[in-house]
Amino acid sequence: MDDTAKLIDFLCTRLDDEYEDTKTDLECQADDAGIQRYGSRTLRDIEAKRRTLARCQEEMLSGIPRLVHFATQTLKEMALPYANYGSYRPEWRL
């Protein structure tokens, strides 16, 4: 698995984890309007990130150097919030 594939896998795992954590919070605190509002926004944010990730994967497959570069930079930027995870790689840092 090349470095970009590892980065994509890392991001997919983080988003899946966030999705599961948010769904659990929403189920456990169904009567808390604040949690429901925040959780709903978080789920929409996760979906938006998944769409961005999918678009980056499509651009990577295009083979067009400028698109590949842009997609790679975008993926690295998406990974920055997870830099404290043990599986985050230093080469992903911008």
N, C-alpha and C positions, 0 to 999 in steps of 0.2 A: 504494500500500500504506500503510495507516494505521500509526500508531506501535505499536499492540498486535500487529498482524500482523508487523511488523518484529521485535518482541521475541520472538514465538513462533518465527519463522524463525531468529533468532539462537540461541535455546535449542536448537532441533532440530539445528542445525549443530554446536553445541558437544557435544551428546550423541552425535551420529553420530561426531564426531572422537574422543571418549573411548572409544566402543565399538570403533572400528577400532584405536586405539592399544592398548587392553587385549587385544583378540584377537591382535594381533601379538606382544605380550609373552608371552601364554600359549603361542603356537605356538613362539616362539624359545627359551623357557625351560621346555619341557615337563617337564624332569626336576627342577625346583626346586619342592619342595612349598610353600614360603613364597610364591613368586610365584603358584603355582596357587591357593592359598587366598585370597590378596589379590585376584587377578584375578577369581576367581569371585564374591567379594563385590562387587567393583566392577561387574561385569556385572549383578548383581542390583540394585545401587543405581541404575544407569542405567535399568534397566527400571522401577523404582519412580518415578523422575523422569519417564519418558515417560508413565506412567499418570497422574501428577499433572498433567502438561502437558495430556493429553487431557481430563481432568476439568475443568480450567480452561477449555479451549476450549468444552466443552459448557455450562458456566455462563455464559460470555460470550454464547453464542447464546440463552440463556434470556430475556434482556432484563430480568430482575429486577434493579433497581439494586443491591441489597445483594449479590447473588451476583456481579454484574459487578465491583463494587468489590473484593470478596474475591478473586476470580480474578485481577484485575489486580495486586493487592498480592502475591499468591502468585507470580505470574510474575516480578515485579520482585525478590522475595526469591530466587527460583531463579537469577536472573541475577547476583546480587551476587558469587559466587565468580569470575565471569569479567570483573570490572570492569577488569582490566588489558589486555583484548583491545582492539585498535584499533577494532573495529566496535561496541564497547559504547557506548551513548549516555548522556550525563549525565542526561537526563530519566528514565531508568530507575532512577536511584539513589533510595532512600527517604529 
